[in-house]
C-alpha cells in the first residue's frame, strides 16, 4: 500500500472489531458503562456510518497535528450521550465537527496548544485579600464529558501549589438552527477535596457573588468577546429526564431534581427565555445593575463591594482575554474540514463569527446556588 492509500485508510473509521475493542477498553465514566458504550457504538456503526466516517476524518487530521492526542477517546466521544436528550447522534457529530473548527478560530495558537496538551489557559488572576489566590481558567474537558467540551473553572492555588477547582461551568459552541452559540450544559461545585475555602469563605472572597452567578457573568463576557449568542440547557431537556420525566431510580431521580432546581433558579435569575431545541436564551449583557440603590445602608455597602469587585475582575478579564483568545475575523483559514464543511459552505466563515463547540467537564455537573 502506498503512503497516499495508507493515509486515506487511516482517515476512515476503524474496522468494527477494532473500534469495539476501543469501547470495551474505555474506563466507565460519565454514567456510561463499557457494555453500554460498546452497544452504542455498534448501533452507530450500523445506523450512522457516514457521519462516523466524517467525524473520524476530523479526529485523524487533528490527531496528526497534535490537537487530539488520544485518537480512540476522541473517536468514542461521538457515540457518548449528549446532555441534551433531544440531540441525535448525527447532530452530536455535527456539533463536534463545528467545535473542532471553532477552536482554531477562537484561541491564540499558543493557547490552543495548551488546551491540546491538557493544560489550563488562564484568563485572569482575581483580586485577593487574606485567602489563597483565585483565578479563572479555560481547559478541555475529559472525553467522556456529557455537558460540554470546555470548562470555565474558578480555581484556587493553595501553598502546596496544586490547583484545586472550586467550581466549573461546562460549555460548548455549536449551531442551533443555523446560528453558532455558546451553550452552557451544566455547572458544579468542588471536584476534589482539600481546598481551604468553605462556601462561606468563597462567598466572602468573591465579595458576595454566588459562584454560579459569577461564572455565568464571566460567560457573558466571553459571549461579548466572541460576538456569540449565549444559551443554557433547559433542565427539562436534560438527558436524565428521558421522555421529559424524572427517572424511576431514587438516586438518579434525586440528582435530576437537584439539577432541575438549581438550573431553573439560575436561569430565572438571569431572565433566560425559552428558546429552540431545549435551550434557554440568556442576554449577553450583565444581569445586575451595579449601582448601590438599596434603602438600607448595610445593603448599599454590600452592593458597593460587589460592584467594585466585579469592575476590578472585569478589567483584569478584559486584558487577559485579548492575550489568549481571538476575536471574530482575526483568524487564518480553517484546515481539515470534511466535505460538508468546506470554507465556502461554512456559515461561521461567512458570518465572520467563530464556529463551534467547547470541551467540558467530567461526570455530573450540578449548579449550587
C-alpha positions in Angstrom: 0.0 0.0 0.0 1.4 3.4 -1.0 1.5 6.3 1.5 -1.5 8.0 0.0 -3.6 4.9 0.3 -2.5 4.4 3.8 -3.4 8.0 4.7 -6.8 7.5 3.1 -7.4 4.3 5.1 -6.3 5.9 8.4 -8.8 8.8 7.9 -11.8 6.4 7.8 -13.4 4.9 10.9 -11.6 1.9 12.3 -13.0 -1.5 11.5 -15.9 -2.7 13.6 -13.7 -5.1 15.6 -11.0 -2.5 16.4 -13.5 0.2 17.4 -15.4 -2.2 19.6 -12.1 -3.0 21.4 -11.6 0.7 22.0 -15.1 1.0 23.5 -14.5 -2.1 25.7 -11.2 -0.9 26.9 -12.5 2.6 27.8 -13.0 3.1 31.5 -16.6 3.5 32.7 -17.2 7.2 33.0 -19.9 9.8 32.7 -22.6 7.3 33.8 -21.8 5.1 30.7 -20.5 1.5 31.3 -18.2 -0.4 28.9 -21.1 -2.6 27.8 -23.4 0.4 27.2 -20.7 2.3 25.3 -20.0 -0.8 23.1 -23.7 -1.2 22.4 -24.0 2.5 21.4 -21.0 2.1 19.1 -22.4 -1.0 17.4 -25.7 0.8 16.8 -23.9 3.9 15.5 -21.8 1.8 13.1 -25.0 0.3 11.7 -27.2 3.4 11.5 -24.8 6.4 11.1 -21.7 5.0 9.5 -21.3 8.0 7.1 -21.5 10.5 10.0 -18.9 8.5 11.9 -16.6 8.5 8.9 -16.9 12.2 8.7 -16.0 12.5 12.4 -13.1 10.1 12.1 -11.6 12.2 9.3 -11.7 15.3 11.5 -10.3 13.4 14.5 -7.5 11.8 12.4 -6.5 15.2 11.0 -6.4 16.9 14.4 -4.5 13.9 15.8 -1.8 14.2 13.2 -1.4 17.9 14.1 -1.2 17.1 17.9 -4.5 18.8 18.7 -6.3 15.5 19.7 -3.6 13.3 21.2 -5.9 10.4 22.3 -7.5 9.3 19.0 -9.6 6.4 20.4 -11.1 8.6 23.2 -11.9 11.4 20.7 -13.5 9.0 18.3 -15.6 7.5 21.0 -16.7 11.0 22.2 -19.2 10.9 19.3 -21.1 7.9 20.5 -21.4 9.0 24.1 -24.8 10.5 25.1 -25.3 14.2 24.9 -26.5 16.2 27.9 -29.5 17.4 25.8 -31.7 14.4 25.3 -33.1 15.9 22.0 -29.7 15.7 20.2 -29.3 12.7 17.9 -26.0 11.0 17.1 -25.7 12.7 13.7 -26.4 16.1 15.3 -23.9 15.4 18.0 -21.3 14.6 15.4 -22.1 17.9 13.6 -21.7 19.7 16.9 -18.3 18.1 17.5 -17.1 19.0 14.0 -18.3 22.5 14.4 -16.4 22.7 17.7 -13.2 21.3 16.3 -13.2 24.0 13.6 -14.3 26.8 16.0 -11.5 26.2 18.5 -8.9 27.3 15.9 -10.8 30.5 15.3 -11.2 31.3 19.0 -7.8 30.8 20.6 -4.4 32.1 20.0 -2.1 29.4 18.7 -0.1 29.0 21.9 -3.3 28.8 24.0 -4.7 26.2 21.6 -1.6 24.1 22.1 -2.0 24.4 25.8 -5.6 23.1 25.6 -4.5 20.2 23.4 -1.8 19.3 25.9 -4.3 19.2 28.7 -3.1 22.4 30.3 -5.4 25.2 31.5 -5.4 28.6 29.8 -5.5 31.3 32.5 -8.0 34.1 31.7 -7.4 36.2 34.8 -5.9 36.2 38.3 -8.7 37.5 40.6 -8.2 40.2 43.2 -7.4 38.6 46.5 -7.0 39.5 50.2 -6.4 37.2 53.1 -7.1 33.9 51.2 -5.5 31.6 48.7 -5.2 33.2 45.2 -8.1 32.6 42.8 -8.0 32.5 39.1 -10.4 32.0 36.1 -9.3 29.3 33.6 -10.4 27.5 30.5 -9.5 23.9 30.0 -10.5 20.9 27.9 -13.0 18.5 29.4 -12.5 14.8 29.7 -13.6 13.0 26.5 -16.4 11.3 28.4 -17.9 14.7 29.2 -21.7 15.0 28.5 -22.3 18.6 29.4 -19.8 20.4 27.2 -16.4 20.3 25.7 -14.7 23.1 27.6 -14.6 24.1 31.3 -14.6 27.5 32.7 -13.2 26.9 36.2 -12.8 29.0 39.3 -9.5 27.7 40.7 -7.6 28.3 43.9 -3.9 27.8 44.4 -3.0 26.7 47.9 0.5 27.0 49.4 1.4 23.5 48.1 1.0 24.7 44.5 -1.6 22.1 43.5 -4.5 23.8 41.9 -8.0 23.0 43.2 -11.1 23.6 41.1 -13.7 25.3 43.4 -16.4 25.4 40.7 -16.8 24.8 37.0 -19.1 25.7 34.2 -19.3 23.3 31.2 -20.0 24.8 27.8 -19.7 24.2 24.0 -20.0 26.2 20.9 -22.2 24.9 18.1 -25.0 25.8 15.8 -28.6 26.0 16.9 -31.0 26.5 14.0 -28.0 27.6 11.9 -26.8 30.2 14.5 -23.5 29.5 16.3 -24.0 29.8 20.0 -22.1 29.3 23.3 -24.1 26.6 25.0 -23.9 26.1 28.8 -24.5 22.4 29.6 -24.0 22.4 33.3 -22.4 23.7 36.5 -20.9 22.1 39.5 -19.2 22.7 42.8 -15.8 21.4 44.0 -14.5 18.3 42.2 -11.8 17.4 44.7 -11.4 17.9 48.5 -8.5 19.8 50.1 -9.4 23.4 49.3 -9.3 25.5 52.4 -12.2 27.8 51.2 -15.5 26.8 52.6 -18.7 28.0 50.7 -18.9 30.9 53.2 -15.2 31.8 52.7 -15.7 31.7 48.9 -18.7 34.0 49.1 -16.6 36.4 51.1 -13.7 36.1 48.7 -16.0 36.9 45.8 -17.4 39.9 47.8 -20.9 38.5 47.9 -21.1 37.0 44.4 -22.6 33.5 44.4 -20.3 31.2 42.4 -22.8 30.1 39.7 -23.9 33.7 39.1 -20.3 34.8 39.0 -19.3 32.2 36.4 -22.3 33.0 34.2 -21.3 36.6 34.2 -17.9 35.6 33.0 -19.6 33.6 30.3 -21.5 36.8 29.3 -18.1 38.5 28.9 -16.8 35.6 26.7 -20.0 35.8 24.6 -19.4 39.5 24.1 -15.8 39.0 23.2 -16.6 36.3 20.6 -19.8 38.0 19.5 -21.9 34.9 20.0 -25.4 34.3 21.5 -25.4 32.7 24.9 -27.8 29.8 25.8 -28.1 27.4 28.7 -29.7 23.9 28.8 -33.3 23.8 29.8 -33.3 21.2 32.6 -36.5 19.6 31.3 -34.3 18.5 28.3 -31.5 17.0 30.5 -30.5 13.5 29.5 -31.6 12.2 32.9 -35.2 13.1 32.1 -36.0 10.5 29.4 -39.2 11.5 27.7 -39.4 14.6 29.9 -40.0 12.5 33.1 -37.8 12.1 36.1 -36.1 8.7 36.4 -37.6 5.9 38.5 -34.4 5.1 40.2 -34.3 7.1 43.5 -30.7 8.2 43.2 -31.0 9.3 39.6 -34.3 11.0 40.4 -32.8 13.0 43.2 -29.9 14.0 41.0 -32.2 15.1 38.2 -34.3 17.1 40.6 -31.3 18.9 42.0 -30.1 19.7 38.6 -33.5 21.0 37.6 -34.0 23.1 40.7 -30.5 24.7 40.6 -30.6 25.4 36.8 -34.1 26.8 36.9 -33.2 29.1 39.7 -30.1 30.3 37.9 -31.9 30.9 34.5 -34.7 32.7 36.3 -32.1 35.0 38.0 -30.7 35.9 34.6 -34.1 36.2 33.0 -33.4 33.5 30.4 -36.1 32.9 27.9 -37.3 29.6 26.4 -35.5 29.0 23.0 -35.3 26.3 20.4 -34.2 22.7 20.8 -34.1 22.5 24.6 -32.2 25.7 25.3 -32.8 28.9 27.3 -31.6 32.1 25.8 -29.5 34.4 28.0 -28.7 38.0 27.5 -25.0 38.8 26.8 -25.4 41.9 29.0 -24.9 41.9 32.8 -27.9 40.8 34.7 -27.4 43.1 37.7 -27.2 46.9 37.9 -24.0 47.7 39.8 -25.4 50.9 41.4 -25.8 50.8 45.2 -29.5 51.7 45.4 -30.8 49.7 48.4 -32.6 51.6 51.1 -30.5 50.0 53.9 -27.0 51.4 54.5 -25.7 47.9 55.1 -27.2 46.6 51.8 -25.8 49.6 49.9 -22.4 48.8 51.3 -22.6 45.2 50.2 -23.8 46.3 46.7 -20.9 48.7 46.5 -18.4 46.0 47.4 -19.9 43.6 44.8 -19.8 46.3 42.2 -16.2 47.3 43.0 -15.1 43.7 42.9 -16.7 43.0 39.5 -15.3 46.2 38.0 -11.8 45.1 39.0 -12.4 41.5 37.8 -13.7 42.7 34.5 -10.7 44.9 34.0 -8.3 42.0 34.5 -10.5 39.7 32.4 -10.6 42.1 29.5 -6.8 42.3 29.5 -6.5 38.5 29.8 -8.9 37.6 27.0 -7.0 39.7 24.5 -3.8 37.8 25.3 -5.1 34.2 24.8 -8.3 34.4 22.7 -9.1 35.6 19.1 -11.9 37.9 18.2 -14.1 37.1 15.2 -12.4 37.8 12.0 -8.9 37.6 13.4 -8.0 34.1 12.4 -6.5 32.2 9.5 -8.4 30.0 7.1 -9.5 26.7 8.7 -8.0 23.4 7.7 -9.1 19.8 7.9 -12.8 20.3 7.3 -14.9 17.5 6.0 -16.6 17.6 2.6 -19.7 19.2 4.0 -17.7 21.7 6.0 -15.8 23.5 3.3 -14.6 27.0 3.6 -17.2 28.2 1.1 -20.0 26.3 2.9 -19.0 27.1 6.5 -21.6 29.5 8.0 -19.1 30.7 10.6 -16.7 31.8 7.9 -19.5 33.7 6.1 -20.7 35.5 9.2 -17.2 36.3 10.4 -18.1 34.7 13.8 -16.4 31.8 15.5 -17.8 28.4 14.7 -18.3 25.6 17.2 -18.2 23.6 20.4 -16.0 23.6 23.5 -14.7 20.8 25.8 -16.1 20.5 29.3 -16.2 18.7 32.4 -16.4 15.3 34.0 -19.3 13.4 35.5 -22.4 15.1 36.8 -22.2 18.9 36.8 -24.6 20.3 39.4 -25.3 24.0 39.9 -25.0 25.0 43.5 -26.7 28.3 44.1 
